[in-house]
Amino acid sequence: MDLIHPQLAAFAAVLEEGSFEAAARRLSITPSAVSQRIKALEDRLGQLLVVRQTPCRPTPAGERLLSRVRPMQALQAEALADFLPEENGTTLARSVPIAVNDDSLATWFLSALSVLHQQHGFLFDLHVDDQDHTLELLRVGTVLGAVTAVAAPLQGCEVHPLGAFRYRAIASPEFAAHHFNSGIEAAALAHAPMIVFNRKDELQWRFMRRVTRARIRPPVHYMPTSTGFVEAAALGLGWCLAPESLLDSALQTGRIVILDPTRWLDVPLYWQHAAVRSTTLQQITRALRDAAEGALIR
């Protein structure tokens, strides 16, 4: 059951599912009916809202509309749970879309989702990106909230500080002895292979500029896996920055060393979400803050 206008429901479903056919299956109507509703909404607003491709994506106007529809979906689910509890096995009829960085997902974030699922039956649709870029997913309406490194609130959003990840520069003992026998210096950093999550990841570059004040271009491995970072460093592929909370086992077994115990990089994290009076968002915020309190640096 949808309290939201059928045209808006079809619009959101197409962008969430990625195609008119998948949206039709979810809404239990035909693809032609979905197309007609989207066309009627576009005619009504006088703007193209959906780019018809695989997968479907919003136009700039569609992004603005989707950012308004997301909070409406959360409020609708809460209203249905209040008035029709017998028809809602869970508080939310659909999953909550959230953007999160991979390091959080690999460490503290899942414990918060577990609490929310067990206590409230929430389902989740996670979108993973670098912490410097997750906020873009909130801005365009893809998600209802985002774990981000950006403290400044988006228009129409609230910000809650979570704490900071502490990153340490690590490598295998053999790699460290070969490349950094004299310490972390610009000349050594320029030649030692470096492991980077992806081309959005600025952490290693930020750390090198802080240590050397120089712009260095070392050889780079791109490896989009947080837990694999530690393993790659232990196997001697290169040096990297990794969350302190992921290092205990490899440090205790001597597979890695910290290149300089006196230097680290702290990255503050924040939870941003649409500023609506939603019980769902309040519960998610509380669970995330509780989980982060035990895992992040205050």
DOFINU-410563 format. One record per atom (N, C-alpha, C, O): x, y, z; residue in three letters. Coordinates in steps of 0.2 Angstrom, whole numbers, plus 5000, padded with zeros to 4 digits. Each point is the difference from the previous one (the first is absolute). Example, Ala and Ser with C-alpha at 12.3 -4.5 7.8 and 13.67 -1.06 7.14 Angstrom:
BEGIN
506649725039ALA/499650065000ALA/500450065000ALA/500549995003ALA/499350064993SER/500450065001SER/499650055003SER/500350065001SER/
//
This chain:
BEGIN
500449945000MET/499650065000MET/500450065000MET/500550015004MET/499450044992ASP/500350064999ASP/499650065002ASP/499550014997ASP/500750035008LEU/499750075001LEU/500250054995LEU/499750054999LEU/501049944999ILE/500350054995ILE/499649994993ILE/499849954998ILE/500150114999HIS/499750004993HIS/500349944996HIS/500650005000HIS/499049974996PRO/500249944996PRO/500650024995PRO/500449964998PRO/499650104999GLN/500550034996GLN/500650005003GLN/500649984998GLN/499450055009LEU/500750005003LEU/500249945002LEU/500649985000LEU/499049975002ALA/500249935002ALA/500349974994ALA/500549965001ALA/499250054993ALA/500349974994ALA/500750034999ALA/500549964998ALA/499650105002PHE/500650044999PHE/500549975005PHE/500649994997PHE/499350015009ALA/500549975005ALA/500149934999ALA/500649985000ALA/499049984998ALA/500149934999ALA/500449994994ALA/500549955000ALA/499450094994VAL/500549994994VAL/500750015002VAL/500449974998VAL/499750085006LEU/500750025002LEU/500349965005LEU/500649985000LEU/499049995004GLU/500249955005GLU/500249934997GLU/500549975002GLU/499150014994GLU/500049934997GLU/500550014993GLU/500249944998GLU/499850114999GLY/500550014994GLY/499749994994GLY/500350014994GLY/499049975005SER/499749994994SER/499250005001SER/499850005005SER/499950024989PHE/499250005000PHE/499849935002PHE/499449995003PHE/500949964994GLU/499749935001GLU/500149985008GLU/499549975002GLU/501150045001ALA/500049995007ALA/499650045004ALA/499749975005ALA/500250094994ALA/499550045003ALA/499349985000ALA/499649995005ALA/500249984989ALA/499449974999ALA/499849945004ALA/499549995003ALA/501149974998ARG/499949945004ARG/499950025007ARG/499649975004ARG/500750084998ARG/500050025007ARG/499350035002ARG/499749995005ARG/500050054990LEU/499450035001LEU/499449964998LEU/499450025001LEU/500749924996SER/499549964998SER/499650034994SER/499449995000SER/500950044996ILE/499650034994ILE/500549994994ILE/500549975000ILE/499250054994THR/500449984994THR/500650064999THR/499950055002THR/500649934994PRO/500550054998PRO/499750064996PRO/500250065001PRO/499349934995SER/499650054997SER/499750055005SER/500050064999SER/499749915006ALA/499750055005ALA/500550045004ALA/499950065001ALA/500749915000VAL/500550045003VAL/500250054996VAL/500150065002VAL/500049934991SER/500250054995SER/499550055000SER/500250064999SER/499249935001GLN/499550054999GLN/500050045007GLN/499950064999GLN/500249915006ARG/500050045006ARG/500650055000ARG/499950065002ARG/500749924996ILE/500650045000ILE/499950064995ILE/500150055001ILE/499649934993LYS/499950054995LYS/499550055002LYS/500050064999LYS/499449925005ALA/499650055003ALA/500350045005ALA/499850065000ALA/500649925004LEU/500450045005LEU/500450054997LEU/500050065002LEU/500449924992GLU/500450044997GLU/499650064996GLU/500250055000GLU/499349934997ASP/499550054997ASP/499850055005ASP/499950064999ASP/499949915007ARG/499750045005ARG/500550055003ARG/499850065001ARG/500849925000LEU/500650055002LEU/500350034995LEU/500450055001LEU/499549934992GLY/500350044995GLY/500849994999GLY/500350044997GLY/499949905006GLN/500749984999GLN/500149935000GLN/499749965002GLN/500950024994LEU/500249935000LEU/500349985006LEU/500450045003LEU/499349905000LEU/500249985007LEU/500549945000LEU/500449995004LEU/499549974991VAL/500349934999VAL/500449994994VAL/499750014994VAL/500949985006VAL/500449984994VAL/499949934999VAL/500249955004VAL/499550034990ARG/499849934998ARG/500649974997ARG/500250004994ARG/500249965011GLN/500549964998GLN/500149955005GLN/499649995004GLN/500949974995THR/500149945005THR/500650015004THR/500650004997THR/499450015010PRO/499350015003PRO/499850074999PRO/500350054998PRO/499049965004CYS/499750074999CYS/500450045006CYS/500149985005CYS/499950084993ARG/500350055005ARG/499650075000ARG/499750014995ARG/500450035010PRO/499650065000PRO/500350054996PRO/500750015000PRO/499050044997THR/500250064997THR/500250055006THR/499849985006THR/500550084993PRO/500150045006PRO/499350025003PRO/500050015006PRO/499550004990ALA/499350015003ALA/499849945004ALA/499750015005ALA/500449934992GLY/499849945004GLY/500449995006GLY/499749985005GLY/500950044996GLU/500450005006GLU/499750055005GLU/499949985006GLU/499850084992ARG/499750045005ARG/499449975002ARG/499850015006ARG/499849964990LEU/499449975002LEU/500149945005LEU/499649995005LEU/500949974993LEU/500149945004LEU/500250025007LEU/499849965004LEU/500650094997SER/500250025006SER/499450025005SER/500150005006SER/499450024990ARG/499450025004ARG/499549945002ARG/499749995005ARG/500449964990VAL/499549945001VAL/500349955005VAL/499649975003VAL/501150034998ARG/500349955004ARG/499750015008ARG/499749955002ARG/500350115000PRO/499750015007PRO/499349985000PRO/499749985005PRO/499950044990MET/499349985000MET/499949925000MET/499549985003MET/500949984994GLN/500049935001GLN/500049985007GLN/499749955002GLN/500850085001ALA/500149985007ALA/499450015005ALA/499849965004ALA/500050104995LEU/499450025003LEU/499449964999LEU/499649995004LEU/500349994989GLN/499449964998GLN/500149935004GLN/499549985002GLN/501149994998ALA/500149945003ALA/499850005008ALA/499749965002ALA/500550105001GLU/499850015007GLU/499250005001GLU/499849975005GLU/499950074990ALA/499350015001ALA/499649934999ALA/499649995004ALA/500749974991LEU/499649944999LEU/500149955006LEU/499649965002LEU/501050045001ALA/500249965006ALA/499550025006ALA/499849965003ALA/500150114997ASP/499550025006ASP/499349984998ASP/499749985005ASP/500150034989PHE/499349994999PHE/499849934997PHE/499449985001PHE/501149984997LEU/499849944997LEU/500649955002LEU/500349974996LEU/499750025011PRO/500649965002PRO/499949934998PRO/500549964999PRO/498950015000GLU/499949934998GLU/500249994993GLU/500149944998GLU/500050114998GLU/500249994993GLU/500850024999GLU/500249994994GLU/500150025011ASN/500750025000ASN/500449965005ASN/500050015006ASN/500349934991GLY/500449965004GLY/500650045003GLY/500349985005GLY/499950074992THR/500650045002THR/499850075000THR/499550024997THR/500950025007THR/499850085000THR/500050034993THR/499650044998THR/500949934998LEU/500150034993LEU/499849954995LEU/500249945000LEU/499450084995ALA/499849964995ALA/500549994995ALA/500149954996ALA/500450105003ARG/500649994996ARG/500650015004ARG/500050035005ARG/500649964992SER/500650015003SER/500250075000SER/499850044996SER/500649985009VAL/500250075001VAL/500750004996VAL/500549975002VAL/499550084993PRO/500650014997PRO/500550055004PRO/499850055001PRO/500849925000ILE/500550045004ILE/500749994996ILE/500249954997ILE/500250115003ALA/500650004997ALA/500649995006ALA/499950035005ALA/500649934994VAL/500549995005VAL/500649994996VAL/500149974995VAL/500550045009ASN/500649994997ASN/500249935002ASN/499849975005ASN/500750004991ASP/500249935001ASP/500349985006ASP/499949955003ASP/500550105000ASP/500449995006ASP/499549995006ASP/500049965004ASP/499450084996SER/499550005005SER/499649934999SER/499949975005SER/500050014989LEU/499649944999LEU/500449945002LEU/499749955003LEU/501050054997ALA/500449955002ALA/500149995007ALA/500349965003ALA/499550105001THR/500250005007THR/499450005005THR/499749955002THR/500050124999TRP/499550015005TRP/499350004997TRP/499549995004TRP/500450024990PHE/499350024997PHE/499549945000PHE/499550015002PHE/500749934997LEU/499649955000LEU/499749985006LEU/499449985001LEU/500950045005SER/499749985006SER/499450055002SER/499549985003SER/500650084994ALA/499450055001ALA/499449974996ALA/499450005002ALA/500749984992LEU/499549974995LEU/499749945004LEU/499449994999LEU/501049975004SER/499749945003SER/499550025006SER/499549975000SER/500750075004VAL/499650035005VAL/499350024997VAL/499549995003VAL/500650054992LEU/499450034997LEU/499549954997LEU/499450005000LEU/500949954997HIS/499649954997HIS/499749955005HIS/499449994999HIS/500950005006GLN/499849955006GLN/499450045004GLN/499549975002GLN/500650104999GLN/499650035004GLN/499450034996GLN/499450005003GLN/500750024991HIS/499450034996HIS/499949974994HIS/499550024996HIS/500849935002GLY/499949964993GLY/500250044994GLY/499849984995GLY/500650075006PHE/500250044994PHE/500449964995PHE/500449955002PHE/499550064992LEU/500449984994LEU/500450054997LEU/499850065001LEU/500849934996PHE/500450054998PHE/500349994993PHE/500049944998PHE/500150114998ASP/500250014994ASP/500750045000ASP/499950065000ASP/500749915001LEU/500650035001LEU/500350024993LEU/500049964995LEU/500350105005HIS/500450034994HIS/500750025003HIS/500050045004HIS/500549924994VAL/500750015002VAL/500450054996VAL/500049994994VAL/500350065009ASP/500450044996ASP/500550035005ASP/500049995006ASP/500550054992ASP/500550035004ASP/499650055004ASP/499650034998ASP/500749985009GLN/499750055004GLN/499950074998GLN/499650045002GLN/500949984993ASP/500050064998ASP/499550014994ASP/499850064998ASP/499849895000HIS/499650004994HIS/499349975002HIS/499550014996HIS/500449965010THR/499349975001THR/499550065001THR/499449994998THR/500850075004LEU/499550055000LEU/499750024994LEU/499450025000LEU/500949974994GLU/499750014994GLU/499449964998GLU/499550024997GLU/500549925006LEU/499449955000LEU/499450035003LEU/499549994998LEU/500750045008LEU/499450035004LEU/499850064996LEU/499350025000LEU/501150024997ARG/499850064997ARG/499549994994ARG/499650044999ARG/500649914997VAL/499649984994VAL/499449965002VAL/499649984995VAL/500350005011GLY/499449965002GLY/500049935000GLY/499549965000GLY/501150014998THR/500149935000THR/499949975006THR/499749945001THR/500550095005VAL/500049975007VAL/499650055004VAL/499950064999VAL/499949915007LEU/499650045005LEU/500550035005LEU/499950055003LEU/500749924998GLY/500550035004GLY/500749974998GLY/500149954996GLY/500550085006ALA/500649984998ALA/500550015006ALA/500050055004ALA/500549904997VAL/500650015004VAL/500550034996VAL/500249984994VAL/500050085008THR/500450054996THR/500650035004THR/500050005006THR/500550024990ALA/500550045003ALA/499950075000ALA/500450045002ALA/499049984995VAL/499950074999VAL/499550035006VAL/499549975002VAL/500850085002ALA/499650025006ALA/499550054998ALA/499550015004ALA/500650034991ALA/499550054998ALA/499349974997ALA/500149964996ALA/499450065007PRO/499349964998PRO/499850024993PRO/500150064998PRO/499649894999LEU/499750024993LEU/499450045002LEU/499749995006LEU/500050054989GLN/499450035001GLN/499449955002GLN/499949954996GLN/499850075009GLY/499449955002GLY/500249945004GLY/499749955000GLY/501050055002CYS/500249945004CYS/500350025007CYS/500150055001CYS/499949895003GLU/500350015007GLU/500649965000GLU/500149954996GLU/500450075008VAL/500749975001VAL/500149985007VAL/499850045005VAL/500449904996HIS/500249975006HIS/500749985000HIS/500149954996HIS/500350075009PRO/500749975000PRO/500049935003PRO/499749995004PRO/500849974993LEU/500049935002LEU/500749995003LEU/500049955004LEU/500550084994GLY/500749995003GLY/500450004994GLY/499950024995GLY/500749955006ALA/500650004995ALA/500349934999ALA/500149975005ALA/500050024989PHE/500549944999PHE/500750025000PHE/500250054998PHE/500249915006ARG/500750015000ARG/500349954995ARG/500049945001ARG/500450094994TYR/500349964995TYR/500850005001TYR/500350055002TYR/500049894998ARG/500749995001ARG/500349984993ARG/499749964996ARG/500950065003ALA/500449984994ALA/500449945002ALA/500349995005ALA/499549964991ILE/500349935001ILE/500349974994ILE/499950024994ILE/500549935007ALA/500349964995ALA/500349935003ALA/500050005006ALA/500249964990SER/500349945003SER/500750015003SER/500350054997SER/499949925007PRO/500750015003PRO/500550004995PRO/500550055000PRO/499549914995GLU/500550004995GLU/500050064995GLU/500550034998GLU/498849995000PHE/499950064996PHE/500350065004PHE/500350044997PHE/499549965009ALA/500250065004ALA/500850015001ALA/500350054999ALA/500049895002ALA/500750005000ALA/500450024994ALA/500550034999ALA/499249954995HIS/500350014993HIS/499850084998HIS/500550034998HIS/498949995003HIS/499950074998HIS/500050055005HIS/500250064998HIS/499749935008PHE/500050055005PHE/500549995006PHE/499850015006PHE/500849974992ASN/500549985005ASN/500250075004ASN/500249995006ASN/499750064990SER/500250075003SER/499450045003SER/500150065001SER/499349914999GLY/499450035002GLY/499650024994GLY/500249994994GLY/499250045007ILE/499650034995ILE/500250064998ILE/499950065002ILE/500549944992GLU/500250064997GLU/499850014993GLU/499749954997GLU/500350115000ALA/499850014993ALA/500349964995ALA/499649974996ALA/501050025004ALA/500449954995ALA/499749935001ALA/499949974994ALA/500050015012ALA/499849935000ALA/499349994998ALA/499849954997ALA/499750105005LEU/499350004998LEU/500050004992LEU/499549984997LEU/500950065000ALA/500050014993ALA/500149934996ALA/499849994994ALA/500549965009HIS/500249944997HIS/499749945002HIS/499949954997HIS/499850055009ALA/499749945003ALA/499349994998ALA/499650055000ALA/500249904997PRO/499349984998PRO/499550025005PRO/500149985006PRO/499450054992MET/499450025005MET/499449964998MET/499850004994MET/499849985011ILE/499349974999ILE/499550055001ILE/500050035006ILE/499649984989VAL/499450055001VAL/499449974999VAL/499949954995VAL/499550075008PHE/499449964999PHE/499750014993PHE/499949954997PHE/500050115001ASN/499850024993ASN/500350074998ASN/500350035004ASN/499549994990ARG/500250074998ARG/499750065004ARG/500250054999ARG/499349935005LYS/499750055004LYS/500350015007LYS/499950055003LYS/500549904999ASP/500350005006ASP/500650045001ASP/500550004996ASP/499450055008GLU/500650055001GLU/500449995006GLU/500450055002GLU/499449905002LEU/500450005007LEU/500749995000LEU/500450045003LEU/499949924992GLN/500749995000GLN/500350064998GLN/500650025002GLN/499150024993TRP/500350064997TRP/500050055006TRP/500550045000TRP/499049975003ARG/499950045006ARG/500549995005ARG/500450055003ARG/499749894999PHE/500649985005PHE/500750024997PHE/500350035004PHE/499849964990MET/500750014997MET/500150085000MET/500550025002MET/499050024997ARG/500150075000ARG/500150035007ARG/500450045001ARG/499249925004ARG/500150035007ARG/500749985002ARG/500350045004ARG/500049904994VAL/500649985003VAL/500650044996VAL/500550025003VAL/499449994991THR/500650024996THR/499950074997THR/500550044998THR/498949995002ARG/499850064997ARG/500250004992ARG/500050064997ARG/500149885000ALA/500150004993ALA/499549964997ALA/499649965003ALA/500350064990ARG/499649964996ARG/500449944997ARG/500450024995ARG/499449925007ILE/500449944997ILE/499549964996ILE/499449995001ILE/500949984994ARG/499749954996ARG/500349935000ARG/500449994995ARG/499449975010PRO/500349945000PRO/499749954996PRO/499450014997PRO/500849935001PRO/499749944997PRO/499449985004PRO/500050005006PRO/499449994991VAL/499449995004VAL/499749934998VAL/499949984994VAL/499849985011HIS/499549954999HIS/499450025002HIS/499950045005HIS/499549954991TYR/499350025002TYR/499749945002TYR/499949954996TYR/499950045010MET/499649945003MET/499450025004MET/500150025006MET/499349984991PRO/499450025004PRO/499849955005PRO/499449974999PRO/501050025006THR/499849965006THR/500350025006THR/500650005000THR/499050015005SER/500350035006SER/500449945004SER/500550015002SER/499249934999THR/500349955003THR/500649974996THR/500549985003THR/499450024991GLY/500649984995GLY/500650055000GLY/500549984999GLY/499450085004PHE/500550055000PHE/500649975005PHE/500650004998PHE/499249975008VAL/500449985005VAL/500449944997VAL/500649995001VAL/499049964996GLU/500349944997GLU/500550024994GLU/500549975000GLU/499350084996ALA/500550024995ALA/500650035002ALA/500649984998ALA/499450065008ALA/500650025003ALA/500449955003ALA/500650004999ALA/499149955004ALA/500349945003ALA/500449964995ALA/500549975002ALA/499250034992LEU/500349964995LEU/500650044996LEU/500349974995LEU/499850095007GLY/500550044997GLY/499950034994GLY/500450024996GLY/498949995002LEU/499950044994LEU/500150075000LEU/500250034995LEU/499850005011GLY/500150075001GLY/499950025007GLY/499849965005GLY/500250114996TRP/499850035007TRP/499350034999TRP/499850014994TRP/499950005011CYS/499350035000CYS/499850035006CYS/500349995005CYS/499250054995LEU/499650025007LEU/499449955001LEU/499649994995LEU/500449995011ALA/499449955001ALA/499750025007ALA/500450035005ALA/499049964996PRO/499750025007PRO/500349965006PRO/500249944999PRO/500050095006GLU/500349975006GLU/499749945002GLU/500349955003GLU/499050054997SER/499649955003SER/500049934996SER/499849955002SER/500550064992LEU/500149944996LEU/500749965000LEU/500249964997LEU/500350075007LEU/500749985000LEU/500249955005LEU/500549985000LEU/499150025006ASP/500249965005ASP/500349934999ASP/500649985002ASP/499049984994SER/500249934999SER/500750004996SER/500549965001SER/499550084993ALA/500750004996ALA/500650035004ALA/500549984999ALA/499350075005LEU/500650025004LEU/500249955005LEU/500649995001LEU/499049985003GLN/500249955005GLN/500449944997GLN/500449975003GLN/499450014991THR/500349944996THR/500750034997THR/500349964997THR/499850105003GLY/500650034997GLY/500050004992GLY/500550014997GLY/498949995000ARG/499950004993ARG/500150074997ARG/500250014994ARG/499650045010ILE/500150074998ILE/500350045006ILE/500149975006ILE/500250094992VAL/500250045005VAL/499750074999VAL/499950024994VAL/500150025011ILE/499850074999ILE/500650044998ILE/500550005004ILE/499550044990LEU/500650034998LEU/500350055004LEU/500650015001LEU/499050035003ASP/500250055004ASP/499450015006ASP/499550034998ASP/500649945008PRO/499550005005PRO/499850075002PRO/499550015003PRO/500950044995THR/499950075003THR/499650044995THR/499850065001THR/500049914993ARG/499650034995ARG/499449964998ARG/500149945000ARG/499450104999TRP/499349964998TRP/499650064997TRP/500250065000TRP/499249914997LEU/499550054997LEU/499449995003LEU/499749944999LEU/500050105004ASP/499350005003ASP/499550034995ASP/500150054998ASP/499449915000VAL/499450024996VAL/499450005003VAL/499749955002VAL/500050115000PRO/499450015003PRO/499449974996PRO/500050024994PRO/499549955009LEU/499449984996LEU/499450035003LEU/499950015006LEU/499650004990TYR/499450035002TYR/499449964996TYR/500149974995TYR/499350035009TRP/499449974997TRP/499650064998TRP/499750045004TRP/500149964989GLN/499650054998GLN/499349974997GLN/500149954997GLN/499450085005HIS/499349974997HIS/499550064999HIS/500150065002HIS/499449934994ALA/499550044999ALA/499750035006ALA/499849965005ALA/500150114996ALA/499750035006ALA/499349995000ALA/499650054999ALA/500149895003VAL/499349995000VAL/499949975007VAL/500449975003VAL/499050045000ARG/499849975006ARG/499849934999ARG/499449985000ARG/501149985000SER/499949934998SER/500249955006SER/500650015002SER/499049955001THR/500249955005THR/500549964997THR/500549985004THR/499550004990THR/500549954997THR/500750035000THR/500449975002THR/499650104996LEU/500750035000LEU/500250015007LEU/500650005001LEU/499050015003GLN/500250015007GLN/500349935003GLN/500550005003GLN/499249954995GLN/500249935003GLN/500749984996GLN/500449985003GLN/499650044991ILE/500749984996ILE/500550055003ILE/500649975001ILE/499350095000THR/500550055003THR/500349975006THR/500650005002THR/498949985003ARG/500249985006ARG/500449945000ARG/500549995004ARG/499349964992ALA/500449944999ALA/500750014997ALA/500549975002ALA/499650074993LEU/500650024997LEU/500550035005LEU/500649995001LEU/499150065003ARG/500450035005ARG/500249965005ARG/500650005003ARG/499049955000ASP/500249955005ASP/500649964997ASP/500449985004ASP/499549994990ALA/500549964997ALA/500650034999ALA/500649975002ALA/499450094996ALA/500650044998ALA/500450025007ALA/500650005000ALA/499050015005GLU/500350025007GLU/500549955002GLU/500550025003GLU/499449914996GLY/500549955002GLY/500549994995GLY/500549965002GLY/499550074992ALA/500549984995ALA/500450054997ALA/500649994998ALA/499150085003LEU/500450054997LEU/500350055006LEU/499849995005LEU/500750054993ILE/500350045005ILE/499650065001ILE/499750034995ILE/500249995011ARG/499650065002ARG/500550065000ARG/499850065001ARG/
//
